[in-house]
Amino acid sequence: MIDSDMGNDTTANNTLRKKELGELALRNAEQMAFPSTEWEANTLAEVLALPRVTVRRAPEEQLLAAGMLPYDCHVNCFAQAANDPDRMSRHVCGWLIYGSDLILHSVVETRGHWHCLTPQLVQAPSQFQFIPDSFIEWLETSDGVRHAFRGGVRLPRGLRKYPEHHLRMRDELHDLIASGMSAFDAREMVDVTLGAELRKMEPI
């Protein structure tokens, strides 16, 4: 016999998770849908010429138990480097290779091993390709917050091989939500249509 309270808790957790995933999808779509520029194309080419490393990601439950924050990689790695009593952890900022995009990301390097400390809300590979970028620097802006810059330019969420596709995905997501669809369901719909198209394009 299934406890009714347990069933209610499971339903509530699933509803909350869908809400979080929908909000995350909307936020990511907004952050990746910015006008294309010559600077982005040139920077993408420069970064792709840099060496790559393989980064390993610990299980989500292990990272959460250690106090790491989901989708807050820069904070996680700053904290790890600052609080490592042996001073062996080095915070490295660079680019996670994700299909045809490069996503701004932070990892930690310890004794030649590369680790991702950031839990994911959805299942993610246990390892991935990463491009360390020594040209990235963290500067405090007028809002009192430190942001990532490269060559004097504040960095966006990512560098895109097909920027126009991200604009279409953002617009479609907004249209579906405006029609009454939840952000989670809209995310699922866009993923099986425009998302599938993007995954068929030549990756990085």
N, CA and C atoms as an extended XYZ file, in Angstrom:
612
Properties=species:S:1:pos:R:3:atomname:S:1:resname:S:1:resid:I:1 pbc="F F F"
N         0.847       -1.199        0.000 N   MET     1
C         0.000        0.000        0.000 CA  MET     1
C         0.878        1.242        0.000 C   MET     1
N         0.568        2.223       -0.838 N   ILE     2
C         1.357        3.440       -0.963 CA  ILE     2
C         0.806        4.501       -0.020 C   ILE     2
N         1.689        5.076        0.777 N   ASP     3
C         1.306        6.145        1.699 CA  ASP     3
C         0.865        7.360        0.900 C   ASP     3
N        -0.338        7.894        1.211 N   SER     4
C        -0.871        9.017        0.438 CA  SER     4
C        -0.019       10.264        0.601 C   SER     4
N         0.549       10.464        1.801 N   ASP     5
C         1.404       11.633        2.016 CA  ASP     5
C         2.657       11.552        1.164 C   ASP     5
N         3.208       10.326        1.041 N   MET     6
C         4.397       10.129        0.217 CA  MET     6
C         4.083       10.433       -1.246 C   MET     6
N         2.913       10.000       -1.688 N   GLY     7
C         2.514       10.286       -3.060 CA  GLY     7
C         2.342       11.764       -3.299 C   GLY     7
N         1.765       12.462       -2.320 N   ASN     8
C         1.592       13.911       -2.436 CA  ASN     8
C         2.933       14.624       -2.486 C   ASN     8
N         3.898       14.135       -1.656 N   ASP     9
C         5.227       14.734       -1.640 CA  ASP     9
C         5.912       14.559       -2.988 C   ASP     9
N         5.767       13.361       -3.566 N   THR    10
C         6.392       13.090       -4.864 CA  THR    10
C         5.800       13.995       -5.940 C   THR    10
N         4.482       14.155       -5.943 N   THR    11
C         3.824       15.034       -6.915 CA  THR    11
C         4.279       16.473       -6.748 C   THR    11
N         4.380       16.921       -5.494 N   ALA    12
C         4.816       18.299       -5.225 CA  ALA    12
C         6.252       18.507       -5.679 C   ALA    12
N         7.109       17.503       -5.430 N   ASN    13
C         8.512       17.611       -5.848 CA  ASN    13
C         8.636       17.651       -7.365 C   ASN    13
N         7.839       16.811       -8.049 N   ASN    14
C         7.863       16.803       -9.512 CA  ASN    14
C         7.385       18.134      -10.079 C   ASN    14
N         6.357       18.696       -9.471 N   THR    15
C         5.831       19.994       -9.921 CA  THR    15
C         6.874       21.084       -9.730 C   THR    15
N         7.546       21.066       -8.568 N   LEU    16
C         8.580       22.065       -8.290 CA  LEU    16
C         9.749       21.914       -9.253 C   LEU    16
N        10.141       20.675       -9.537 N   ARG    17
C        11.264       20.433      -10.446 CA  ARG    17
C        10.925       20.913      -11.859 C   ARG    17
N         9.699       20.663      -12.308 N   LYS    18
C         9.294       21.132      -13.637 CA  LYS    18
C         9.310       22.658      -13.695 C   LYS    18
N         8.872       23.292      -12.609 N   LYS    19
C         8.877       24.747      -12.551 CA  LYS    19
C        10.307       25.275      -12.632 C   LYS    19
N        11.216       24.650      -11.884 N   GLU    20
C        12.618       25.066      -11.897 CA  GLU    20
C        13.239       24.868      -13.279 C   GLU    20
N        12.939       23.735      -13.908 N   LEU    21
C        13.494       23.459      -15.235 CA  LEU    21
C        12.940       24.429      -16.278 C   LEU    21
N        11.660       24.769      -16.163 N   GLY    22
C        11.060       25.725      -17.086 CA  GLY    22
C        11.696       27.093      -16.938 C   GLY    22
N        11.899       27.524      -15.696 N   GLU    23
C        12.525       28.831      -15.449 CA  GLU    23
C        13.971       28.830      -15.936 C   GLU    23
N        14.658       27.713      -15.725 N   LEU    24
C        16.044       27.596      -16.191 CA  LEU    24
C        16.113       27.681      -17.715 C   LEU    24
N        15.206       26.986      -18.399 N   ALA    25
C        15.188       26.997      -19.860 CA  ALA    25
C        14.935       28.407      -20.393 C   ALA    25
N        14.001       29.105      -19.762 N   LEU    26
C        13.685       30.466      -20.196 CA  LEU    26
C        14.876       31.385      -19.978 C   LEU    26
N        15.528       31.243      -18.835 N   ARG    27
C        16.698       32.068      -18.535 CA  ARG    27
C        17.843       31.787      -19.515 C   ARG    27
N        18.088       30.506      -19.792 N   ASN    28
C        19.151       30.146      -20.735 CA  ASN    28
C        18.852       30.656      -22.138 C   ASN    28
N        17.583       30.548      -22.541 N   ALA    29
C        17.195       31.015      -23.877 CA  ALA    29
C        17.443       32.516      -24.011 C   ALA    29
N        17.115       33.273      -22.975 N   GLU    30
C        17.333       34.720      -22.996 CA  GLU    30
C        18.825       35.042      -23.053 C   GLU    30
N        19.620       34.321      -22.266 N   GLN    31
C        21.051       34.600      -22.191 CA  GLN    31
C        21.787       34.240      -23.473 C   GLN    31
N        21.253       33.287      -24.233 N   MET    32
C        21.918       32.866      -25.468 CA  MET    32
C        21.361       33.550      -26.708 C   MET    32
N        20.341       34.387      -26.553 N   ALA    33
C        19.705       35.038      -27.712 CA  ALA    33
C        20.064       36.520      -27.747 C   ALA    33
N        21.295       36.798      -28.110 N   PHE    34
C        21.738       38.184      -28.254 CA  PHE    34
C        22.216       38.387      -29.692 C   PHE    34
N        22.203       39.622      -30.184 N   PRO    35
C        22.576       39.864      -31.586 CA  PRO    35
C        23.984       39.368      -31.893 C   PRO    35
N        24.162       38.824      -33.075 N   SER    36
C        25.491       38.352      -33.482 CA  SER    36
C        26.378       39.551      -33.816 C   SER    36
N        27.659       39.405      -33.561 N   THR    37
C        28.622       40.480      -33.832 CA  THR    37
C        29.901       39.888      -34.434 C   THR    37
N        30.685       40.753      -35.037 N   GLU    38
C        31.988       40.328      -35.556 CA  GLU    38
C        32.892       39.912      -34.395 C   GLU    38
N        32.731       40.607      -33.242 N   TRP    39
C        33.536       40.258      -32.067 CA  TRP    39
C        33.286       38.808      -31.658 C   TRP    39
N        32.028       38.381      -31.635 N   GLU    40
C        31.723       37.009      -31.229 CA  GLU    40
C        32.357       36.003      -32.187 C   GLU    40
N        32.224       36.252      -33.485 N   ALA    41
C        32.790       35.325      -34.480 CA  ALA    41
C        34.312       35.241      -34.347 C   ALA    41
N        34.957       36.373      -34.151 N   ASN    42
C        36.415       36.389      -34.011 CA  ASN    42
C        36.859       35.709      -32.715 C   ASN    42
N        36.125       35.965      -31.636 N   THR    43
C        36.474       35.369      -30.352 CA  THR    43
C        36.269       33.864      -30.386 C   THR    43
N        35.195       33.419      -31.022 N   LEU    44
C        34.947       31.983      -31.164 CA  LEU    44
C        36.125       31.316      -31.873 C   LEU    44
N        36.603       31.927      -32.945 N   ALA    45
C        37.731       31.363      -33.697 CA  ALA    45
C        38.994       31.335      -32.836 C   ALA    45
N        39.229       32.386      -32.078 N   GLU    46
C        40.408       32.446      -31.203 CA  GLU    46
C        40.361       31.348      -30.137 C   GLU    46
N        39.211       31.200      -29.506 N   VAL    47
C        39.074       30.216      -28.429 CA  VAL    47
C        39.219       28.797      -28.960 C   VAL    47
N        38.670       28.530      -30.130 N   LEU    48
C        38.743       27.173      -30.695 CA  LEU    48
C        40.174       26.758      -31.029 C   LEU    48
N        41.072       27.733      -31.124 N   ALA    49
C        42.478       27.423      -31.405 CA  ALA    49
C        43.256       27.063      -30.133 C   ALA    49
N        42.635       27.231      -28.960 N   LEU    50
C        43.295       26.944      -27.689 CA  LEU    50
C        43.223       25.451      -27.360 C   LEU    50
N        44.156       24.952      -26.540 N   PRO    51
C        44.138       23.531      -26.141 CA  PRO    51
C        42.903       23.179      -25.312 C   PRO    51
N        42.503       21.915      -25.396 N   ARG    52
C        41.338       21.418      -24.666 CA  ARG    52
C        41.773       20.408      -23.610 C   ARG    52
N        40.951       20.281      -22.572 N   VAL    53
C        41.198       19.282      -21.532 CA  VAL    53
C        39.895       18.528      -21.279 C   VAL    53
N        40.007       17.376      -20.642 N   THR    54
C        38.831       16.608      -20.257 CA  THR    54
C        38.540       16.862      -18.782 C   THR    54
N        37.321       17.278      -18.496 N   VAL    55
C        36.893       17.583      -17.128 CA  VAL    55
C        35.926       16.502      -16.663 C   VAL    55
N        36.093       16.064      -15.425 N   ARG    56
C        35.196       15.057      -14.855 CA  ARG    56
C        34.260       15.706      -13.846 C   ARG    56
N        33.029       15.232      -13.834 N   ARG    57
C        32.003       15.767      -12.931 CA  ARG    57
C        31.603       14.689      -11.928 C   ARG    57
N        31.667       15.024      -10.648 N   ALA    58
C        31.267       14.081       -9.598 CA  ALA    58
C        29.752       13.922       -9.621 C   ALA    58
N        29.209       12.847       -9.025 N   PRO    59
C        27.757       12.653       -8.977 CA  PRO    59
C        27.059       13.838       -8.310 C   PRO    59
N        25.853       14.134       -8.789 N   GLU    60
C        25.097       15.291       -8.304 CA  GLU    60
C        24.927       15.269       -6.791 C   GLU    60
N        24.564       14.098       -6.225 N   GLU    61
C        24.309       14.037       -4.782 CA  GLU    61
C        25.568       14.330       -3.974 C   GLU    61
N        26.723       13.952       -4.504 N   GLN    62
C        27.992       14.222       -3.820 CA  GLN    62
C        28.302       15.716       -3.824 C   GLN    62
N        28.050       16.360       -4.945 N   LEU    63
C        28.299       17.797       -5.045 CA  LEU    63
C        27.352       18.593       -4.156 C   LEU    63
N        26.078       18.187       -4.138 N   LEU    64
C        25.104       18.872       -3.290 CA  LEU    64
C        25.447       18.705       -1.813 C   LEU    64
N        25.885       17.502       -1.441 N   ALA    65
C        26.260       17.247       -0.047 CA  ALA    65
C        27.453       18.097        0.376 C   ALA    65
N        28.297       18.452       -0.594 N   ALA    66
C        29.469       19.281       -0.301 CA  ALA    66
C        29.126       20.771       -0.278 C   ALA    66
N        27.847       21.091       -0.508 N   GLY    67
C        27.414       22.482       -0.453 CA  GLY    67
C        27.549       23.235       -1.757 C   GLY    67
N        27.788       22.522       -2.870 N   MET    68
C        27.909       23.187       -4.158 CA  MET    68
C        26.521       23.597       -4.672 C   MET    68
N        26.472       24.728       -5.349 N   LEU    69
C        25.212       25.304       -5.803 CA  LEU    69
C        24.928       24.923       -7.256 C   LEU    69
N        23.708       24.445       -7.563 N   PRO    70
C        23.370       24.127       -8.955 CA  PRO    70
C        23.503       25.357       -9.856 C   PRO    70
N        24.138       25.183      -10.998 N   TYR    71
C        24.247       26.217      -12.028 CA  TYR    71
C        24.889       27.507      -11.516 C   TYR    71
N        25.830       27.389      -10.575 N   ASP    72
C        26.549       28.569      -10.082 CA  ASP    72
C        28.041       28.238      -10.058 C   ASP    72
N        28.561       27.855      -11.221 N   CYS    73
C        29.908       27.302      -11.316 CA  CYS    73
C        30.992       28.267      -10.850 C   CYS    73
N        30.853       29.555      -11.190 N   HIS    74
C        31.900       30.507      -10.832 CA  HIS    74
C        32.014       30.649       -9.316 C   HIS    74
N        30.870       30.753       -8.638 N   VAL    75
C        30.855       30.855       -7.178 CA  VAL    75
C        31.428       29.584       -6.550 C   VAL    75
N        31.026       28.430       -7.056 N   ASN    76
C        31.517       27.155       -6.514 CA  ASN    76
C        33.039       27.062       -6.599 C   ASN    76
N        33.581       27.437       -7.733 N   CYS    77
C        35.023       27.288       -7.934 CA  CYS    77
C        35.818       28.369       -7.203 C   CYS    77
N        35.286       29.588       -7.141 N   PHE    78
C        35.918       30.620       -6.328 CA  PHE    78
C        36.035       30.132       -4.884 C   PHE    78
N        34.927       29.582       -4.356 N   ALA    79
C        34.883       29.136       -2.966 CA  ALA    79
C        35.851       27.977       -2.725 C   ALA    79
N        35.887       27.020       -3.648 N   GLN    80
C        36.772       25.869       -3.482 CA  GLN    80
C        38.232       26.302       -3.446 C   GLN    80
N        38.624       27.180       -4.357 N   ALA    81
C        40.011       27.648       -4.396 CA  ALA    81
C        40.361       28.450       -3.143 C   ALA    81
N        39.423       29.269       -2.675 N   ALA    82
C        39.675       30.117       -1.510 CA  ALA    82
C        39.726       29.323       -0.217 C   ALA    82
N        38.960       28.235       -0.135 N   ASN    83
C        38.835       27.488        1.118 CA  ASN    83
C        39.658       26.208        1.170 C   ASN    83
N        40.420       25.929        0.132 N   ASP    84
C        41.255       24.732        0.114 CA  ASP    84
C        42.438       24.940        1.064 C   ASP    84
N        42.502       24.200        2.174 N   PRO    85
C        43.585       24.429        3.141 CA  PRO    85
C        44.973       24.121        2.584 C   PRO    85
N        45.037       23.230        1.581 N   ASP    86
C        46.323       22.876        0.980 CA  ASP    86
C        46.720       23.789       -0.166 C   ASP    86
N        45.778       24.684       -0.545 N   ARG    87
C        46.024       25.624       -1.654 CA  ARG    87
C        46.429       24.905       -2.945 C   ARG    87
N        45.826       23.729       -3.162 N   MET    88
C        46.123       22.962       -4.372 CA  MET    88
C        45.042       23.122       -5.433 C   MET    88
N        43.909       23.722       -5.062 N   SER    89
C        42.801       23.889       -6.010 CA  SER    89
C        42.937       25.214       -6.741 C   SER    89
N        42.923       25.146       -8.057 N   ARG    90
C        43.055       26.363       -8.878 CA  ARG    90
C        41.764       26.580       -9.662 C   ARG    90
N        41.140       27.740       -9.456 N   HIS    91
C        39.933       28.087      -10.202 CA  HIS    91
C        40.322       28.465      -11.628 C   HIS    91
N        39.721       27.801      -12.607 N   VAL    92
C        40.020       28.072      -14.018 CA  VAL    92
C        38.727       28.388      -14.748 C   VAL    92
N        38.698       29.521      -15.404 N   CYS    93
C        37.538       29.893      -16.208 CA  CYS    93
C        37.830       29.610      -17.675 C   CYS    93
N        36.810       29.216      -18.395 N   GLY    94
C        36.986       28.909      -19.812 CA  GLY    94
C        35.662       28.572      -20.453 C   GLY    94
N        35.681       27.574      -21.342 N   TRP    95
C        34.511       27.305      -22.171 CA  TRP    95
C        34.209       25.818      -22.226 C   TRP    95
N        32.989       25.478      -21.846 N   LEU    96
C        32.481       24.110      -21.956 CA  LEU    96
C        31.976       23.916      -23.385 C   LEU    96
N        32.433       22.865      -24.038 N   ILE    97
C        32.004       22.598      -25.413 CA  ILE    97
C        30.673       21.872      -25.375 C   ILE    97
N        29.636       22.497      -25.946 N   TYR    98
C        28.285       21.937      -25.906 CA  TYR    98
C        27.692       22.013      -27.308 C   TYR    98
N        27.859       20.926      -28.066 N   GLY    99
C        27.349       20.913      -29.438 CA  GLY    99
C        28.030       21.961      -30.297 C   GLY    99
N        27.253       22.925      -30.768 N   SER   100
C        27.802       23.991      -31.613 CA  SER   100
C        28.032       25.277      -30.824 C   SER   100
N        27.987       25.186      -29.502 N   ASP   101
C        28.181       26.361      -28.650 CA  ASP   101
C        29.357       26.163      -27.701 C   ASP   101
N        29.931       27.266      -27.266 N   LEU   102
C        30.881       27.275      -26.169 CA  LEU   102
C        30.210       28.008      -25.019 C   LEU   102
N        30.086       27.357      -23.869 N   ILE   103
C        29.398       27.930      -22.719 CA  ILE   103
C        30.436       28.390      -21.695 C   ILE   103
N        30.345       29.645      -21.282 N   LEU   104
C        31.244       30.177      -20.257 CA  LEU   104
C        31.090       29.342      -18.984 C   LEU   104
N        32.201       28.845      -18.468 N   HIS   105
C        32.117       27.886      -17.359 CA  HIS   105
C        33.372       27.978      -16.502 C   HIS   105
N        33.242       27.587      -15.247 N   SER   106
C        34.377       27.523      -14.340 CA  SER   106
C        34.543       26.107      -13.820 C   SER   106
N        35.809       25.670      -13.709 N   VAL   107
C        36.137       24.369      -13.157 CA  VAL   107
C        37.317       24.553      -12.204 C   VAL   107
N        37.715       23.456      -11.573 N   VAL   108
C        38.866       23.488      -10.671 CA  VAL   108
C        39.907       22.493      -11.173 C   VAL   108
N        41.165       22.938      -11.180 N   GLU   109
C        42.280       22.056      -11.539 CA  GLU   109
C        43.066       21.766      -10.267 C   GLU   109
N        43.301       20.470       -9.987 N   THR   110
C        44.045       20.053       -8.814 CA  THR   110
C        45.056       18.986       -9.201 C   THR   110
N        46.329       19.323       -9.087 N   ARG   111
C        47.415       18.387       -9.394 CA  ARG   111
C        47.251       17.763      -10.780 C   ARG   111
N        46.894       18.576      -11.738 N   GLY   112
C        46.769       18.104      -13.113 CA  GLY   112
C        45.456       17.450      -13.457 C   GLY   112
N        44.549       17.351      -12.486 N   HIS   113
C        43.228       16.772      -12.734 CA  HIS   113
C        42.188       17.892      -12.764 C   HIS   113
N        41.231       17.742      -13.675 N   TRP   114
C        40.229       18.788      -13.892 CA  TRP   114
C        38.864       18.309      -13.397 C   TRP   114
N        38.216       19.154      -12.565 N   HIS   115
C        36.956       18.758      -11.946 CA  HIS   115
C        35.893       19.847      -12.112 C   HIS   115
N        34.666       19.400      -12.430 N   CYS   116
C        33.510       20.295      -12.431 CA  CYS   116
C        32.802       20.111      -11.090 C   CYS   116
N        32.542       21.207      -10.391 N   LEU   117
C        31.958       21.157       -9.056 CA  LEU   117
C        30.489       21.552       -9.023 C   LEU   117
N        29.875       21.686      -10.184 N   THR   118
C        28.547       22.283      -10.253 CA  THR   118
C        27.449       21.260      -10.552 C   THR   118
N        26.527       21.049       -9.606 N   PRO   119
C        25.422       20.108       -9.824 CA  PRO   119
C        24.501       20.583      -10.944 C   PRO   119
N        23.887       19.615      -11.636 N   GLN   120
C        22.947       19.901      -12.715 CA  GLN   120
C        21.559       19.385      -12.327 C   GLN   120
N        20.515       20.086      -12.763 N   LEU   121
C        19.151       19.648      -12.475 CA  LEU   121
C        18.702       18.538      -13.418 C   LEU   121
N        19.387       18.416      -14.541 N   VAL   122
C        19.079       17.348      -15.490 CA  VAL   122
C        20.319       16.461      -15.628 C   VAL   122
N        20.111       15.230      -16.091 N   GLN   123
C        21.233       14.297      -16.223 CA  GLN   123
C        22.270       14.864      -17.181 C   GLN   123
N        23.533       14.825      -16.759 N   ALA   124
C        24.615       15.392      -17.559 CA  ALA   124
C        25.747       14.372      -17.652 C   ALA   124
N        26.560       14.429      -18.696 N   PRO   125
C        27.676       13.481      -18.836 CA  PRO   125
C        28.642       13.587      -17.651 C   PRO   125
N        29.288       12.478      -17.309 N   SER   126
C        30.235       12.474      -16.201 CA  SER   126
C        31.556       13.132      -16.576 C   SER   126
N        31.777       13.391      -17.863 N   GLN   127
C        32.954       14.133      -18.296 CA  GLN   127
C        32.644       14.900      -19.575 C   GLN   127
N        33.417       15.945      -19.820 N   PHE   128
C        33.182       16.776      -21.000 CA  PHE   128
C        34.469       17.481      -21.400 C   PHE   128
N        34.484       18.004      -22.629 N   GLN   129
C        35.622       18.755      -23.141 CA  GLN   129
C        35.505       20.215      -22.719 C   GLN   129
N        36.630       20.789      -22.327 N   PHE   130
C        36.670       22.142      -21.779 CA  PHE   130
C        37.895       22.861      -22.334 C   PHE   130
N        37.731       24.151      -22.611 N   ILE   131
C        38.839       24.958      -23.126 CA  ILE   131
C        39.209       26.008      -22.080 C   ILE   131
N        40.309       25.819      -21.331 N   PRO   132
C        40.758       26.853      -20.395 CA  PRO   132
C        41.140       28.113      -21.174 C   PRO   132
N        40.767       29.274      -20.655 N   ASP   133
C        41.011       30.531      -21.365 CA  ASP   133
C        41.682       31.529      -20.426 C   ASP   133
N        42.995       31.635      -20.525 N   SER   134
C        43.768       32.517      -19.634 CA  SER   134
C        43.543       33.992      -19.934 C   SER   134
N        42.846       34.304      -21.026 N   PHE   135
C        42.572       35.702      -21.364 CA  PHE   135
C        41.344       36.241      -20.615 C   PHE   135
N        40.632       35.367      -19.925 N   ILE   136
C        39.462       35.804      -19.151 CA  ILE   136
C        39.919       36.359      -17.808 C   ILE   136
N        39.397       37.515      -17.447 N   GLU   137
C        39.690       38.103      -16.141 CA  GLU   137
C        38.390       38.552      -15.487 C   GLU   137
N        38.385       38.546      -14.162 N   TRP   138
C        37.207       38.923      -13.395 CA  TRP   138
C        37.378       40.335      -12.864 C   TRP   138
N        36.483       41.229      -13.257 N   LEU   139
C        36.582       42.640      -12.883 CA  LEU   139
C        35.293       43.090      -12.210 C   LEU   139
N        35.448       43.965      -11.232 N   GLU   140
C        34.274       44.510      -10.558 CA  GLU   140
C        33.732       45.686      -11.364 C   GLU   140
N        32.434       45.683      -11.620 N   THR   141
C        31.801       46.744      -12.399 CA  THR   141
C        31.087       47.721      -11.470 C   THR   141
N        30.427       48.697      -12.066 N   SER   142
C        29.787       49.762      -11.289 CA  SER   142
C        28.677       49.242      -10.373 C   SER   142
N        28.156       48.035      -10.668 N   ASP   143
C        27.109       47.473       -9.813 CA  ASP   143
C        27.680       46.754       -8.593 C   ASP   143
N        29.015       46.790       -8.464 N   GLY   144
C        29.654       46.172       -7.307 CA  GLY   144
C        29.821       44.677       -7.409 C   GLY   144
N        29.528       44.111       -8.584 N   VAL   145
C        29.616       42.664       -8.798 CA  VAL   145
C        30.751       42.368       -9.767 C   VAL   145
N        31.452       41.277       -9.535 N   ARG   146
C        32.532       40.876      -10.441 CA  ARG   146
C        31.956       40.131      -11.637 C   ARG   146
N        32.419       40.496      -12.828 N   HIS   147
C        31.968       39.851      -14.058 CA  HIS   147
C        33.187       39.416      -14.868 C   HIS   147
N        32.975       38.442      -15.767 N   ALA   148
C        34.056       37.943      -16.612 CA  ALA   148
C        34.215       38.842      -17.837 C   ALA   148
N        35.466       39.223      -18.103 N   PHE   149
C        35.798       40.032      -19.266 CA  PHE   149
C        36.903       39.341      -20.059 C   PHE   149
N        36.934       39.642      -21.355 N   ARG   150
C        38.003       39.139      -22.215 CA  ARG   150
C        38.381       40.257      -23.177 C   ARG   150
N        39.608       40.740      -23.072 N   GLY   151
C        40.036       41.840      -23.931 CA  GLY   151
C        39.211       43.094      -23.736 C   GLY   151
N        38.769       43.329      -22.502 N   GLY   152
C        37.986       44.527      -22.208 CA  GLY   152
C        36.512       44.412      -22.501 C   GLY   152
N        36.077       43.273      -23.015 N   VAL   153
C        34.661       43.069      -23.356 CA  VAL   153
C        34.030       42.137      -22.314 C   VAL   153
N        32.899       42.563      -21.745 N   ARG   154
C        32.198       41.701      -20.797 CA  ARG   154
C        31.624       40.506      -21.546 C   ARG   154
N        31.884       39.321      -21.043 N   LEU   155
C        31.528       38.103      -21.766 CA  LEU   155
C        30.051       37.748      -21.620 C   LEU   155
N        29.478       37.263      -22.708 N   PRO   156
C        28.096       36.749      -22.662 CA  PRO   156
C        28.094       35.349      -22.073 C   PRO   156
N        26.921       34.757      -22.016 N   ARG   157
C        26.753       33.403      -21.475 CA  ARG   157
C        27.510       32.367      -22.308 C   ARG   157
N        27.614       32.628      -23.621 N   GLY   158
C        28.296       31.670      -24.475 CA  GLY   158
C        28.694       32.293      -25.804 C   GLY   158
N        29.441       31.523      -26.570 N   LEU   159
C        29.803       31.880      -27.936 CA  LEU   159
C        29.127       30.873      -28.857 C   LEU   159
N        28.435       31.376      -29.893 N   ARG   160
C        27.578       30.516      -30.700 CA  ARG   160
C        28.076       30.399      -32.147 C   ARG   160
N        28.047       29.192      -32.653 N   LYS   161
C        28.380       28.976      -34.057 CA  LYS   161
C        27.207       29.376      -34.945 C   LYS   161
N        25.976       29.196      -34.432 N   TYR   162
C        24.764       29.532      -35.190 CA  TYR   162
C        23.887       30.471      -34.354 C   TYR   162
N        24.274       31.726      -34.221 N   PRO   163
C        23.525       32.649      -33.345 CA  PRO   163
C        22.075       32.853      -33.753 C   PRO   163
N        21.798       32.855      -35.051 N   GLU   164
C        20.431       33.105      -35.503 CA  GLU   164
C        19.471       32.005      -35.026 C   GLU   164
N        19.981       30.806      -34.836 N   HIS   165
C        19.138       29.706      -34.383 CA  HIS   165
C        18.703       29.920      -32.931 C   HIS   165
N        19.577       30.469      -32.146 N   HIS   166
C        19.224       30.747      -30.749 CA  HIS   166
C        18.161       31.841      -30.653 C   HIS   166
N        18.201       32.791      -31.552 N   LEU   167
C        17.175       33.831      -31.580 CA  LEU   167
C        15.814       33.218      -31.911 C   LEU   167
N        15.798       32.292      -32.866 N   ARG   168
C        14.549       31.614      -33.225 CA  ARG   168
C        14.008       30.796      -32.060 C   ARG   168
N        14.894       30.115      -31.349 N   MET   169
C        14.476       29.290      -30.221 CA  MET   169
C        13.893       30.149      -29.106 C   MET   169
N        14.509       31.280      -28.832 N   ARG   170
C        13.998       32.189      -27.809 CA  ARG   170
C        12.616       32.701      -28.175 C   ARG   170
N        12.463       33.113      -29.434 N   ASP   171
C        11.182       33.653      -29.880 CA  ASP   171
C        10.082       32.588      -29.839 C   ASP   171
N        10.406       31.369      -30.257 N   GLU   172
C         9.425       30.282      -30.243 CA  GLU   172
C         9.022       29.947      -28.805 C   GLU   172
N         9.983       29.957      -27.899 N   LEU   173
C         9.692       29.684      -26.494 CA  LEU   173
C         8.722       30.721      -25.936 C   LEU   173
N         8.964       31.977      -26.241 N   HIS   174
C         8.077       33.046      -25.783 CA  HIS   174
C         6.680       32.911      -26.382 C   HIS   174
N         6.595       32.560      -27.665 N   ASP   175
C         5.293       32.420      -28.328 CA  ASP   175
C         4.480       31.291      -27.685 C   ASP   175
N         5.136       30.179      -27.388 N   LEU   176
C         4.435       29.049      -26.784 CA  LEU   176
C         3.949       29.384      -25.374 C   LEU   176
N         4.755       30.083      -24.611 N   ILE   177
C         4.354       30.481      -23.264 CA  ILE   177
C         3.199       31.479      -23.334 C   ILE   177
N         3.277       32.400      -24.296 N   ALA   178
C         2.206       33.383      -24.464 CA  ALA   178
C         0.884       32.723      -24.849 C   ALA   178
N         0.965       31.549      -25.483 N   SER   179
C        -0.255       30.829      -25.891 CA  SER   179
C        -0.902       30.089      -24.720 C   SER   179
N        -0.226       30.091      -23.563 N   GLY   180
C        -0.780       29.429      -22.383 CA  GLY   180
C        -0.030       28.191      -21.949 C   GLY   180
N         0.987       27.796      -22.689 N   MET   181
C         1.763       26.609      -22.350 CA  MET   181
C         2.709       26.924      -21.195 C   MET   181
N         2.952       25.970      -20.305 N   SER   182
C         3.906       26.183      -19.220 CA  SER   182
C         5.312       26.296      -19.794 C   SER   182
N         6.189       26.928      -19.044 N   ALA   183
C         7.572       27.084      -19.503 CA  ALA   183
C         8.232       25.721      -19.694 C   ALA   183
N         7.904       24.752      -18.819 N   PHE   184
C         8.483       23.416      -18.937 CA  PHE   184
C         8.031       22.738      -20.229 C   PHE   184
N         6.720       22.766      -20.505 N   ASP   185
C         6.201       22.130      -21.717 CA  ASP   185
C         6.696       22.848      -22.974 C   ASP   185
N         6.805       24.172      -22.891 N   ALA   186
C         7.322       24.942      -24.029 CA  ALA   186
C         8.772       24.556      -24.299 C   ALA   186
N         9.530       24.373      -23.229 N   ARG   187
C        10.929       23.939      -23.367 CA  ARG   187
C        10.996       22.592      -24.073 C   ARG   187
N        10.122       21.654      -23.670 N   GLU   188
C        10.111       20.336      -24.282 CA  GLU   188
C         9.766       20.428      -25.772 C   GLU   188
N         8.798       21.273      -26.103 N   MET   189
C         8.365       21.428      -27.490 CA  MET   189
C         9.485       22.022      -28.353 C   MET   189
N        10.130       23.059      -27.857 N   VAL   190
C        11.209       23.694      -28.613 CA  VAL   190
C        12.385       22.731      -28.776 C   VAL   190
N        12.627       21.921      -27.757 N   ASP   191
C        13.757       21.000      -27.807 CA  ASP   191
C        13.582       19.947      -28.896 C   ASP   191
N        12.345       19.464      -29.111 N   VAL   192
C        12.129       18.410      -30.111 CA  VAL   192
C        11.958       18.979      -31.520 C   VAL   192
N        11.874       20.292      -31.637 N   THR   193
C        11.751       20.900      -32.968 CA  THR   193
C        13.034       21.663      -33.315 C   THR   193
N        13.134       22.914      -32.870 N   LEU   194
C        14.308       23.726      -33.193 CA  LEU   194
C        15.570       23.182      -32.527 C   LEU   194
N        15.423       22.631      -31.322 N   GLY   195
C        16.583       22.046      -30.654 CA  GLY   195
C        17.145       20.873      -31.436 C   GLY   195
N        16.253       20.047      -31.958 N   ALA   196
C        16.691       18.901      -32.762 CA  ALA   196
C        17.388       19.365      -34.037 C   ALA   196
N        16.879       20.434      -34.639 N   GLU   197
C        17.525       20.997      -35.834 CA  GLU   197
C        18.946       21.440      -35.522 C   GLU   197
N        19.114       22.121      -34.379 N   LEU   198
C        20.432       22.621      -34.003 CA  LEU   198
C        21.412       21.477      -33.766 C   LEU   198
N        20.932       20.400      -33.164 N   ARG   199
C        21.818       19.259      -32.886 CA  ARG   199
C        22.253       18.540      -34.158 C   ARG   199
N        21.505       18.723      -35.254 N   LYS   200
C        21.885       18.115      -36.517 CA  LYS   200
C        22.937       18.925      -37.277 C   LYS   200
N        23.100       20.184      -36.884 N   MET   201
C        24.089       21.030      -37.543 CA  MET   201
C        25.509       20.627      -37.118 C   MET   201
N        26.474       21.013      -37.904 N   GLU   202
C        27.863       20.630      -37.632 CA  GLU   202
C        28.278       21.189      -36.272 C   GLU   202
N        28.730       20.312      -35.355 N   PRO   203
C        29.149       20.795      -34.034 CA  PRO   203
C        30.521       21.437      -34.067 C   PRO   203
N        30.926       21.955      -32.931 N   ILE   204
C        32.274       22.537      -32.817 CA  ILE   204
C        33.294       21.410      -32.753 C   ILE   204
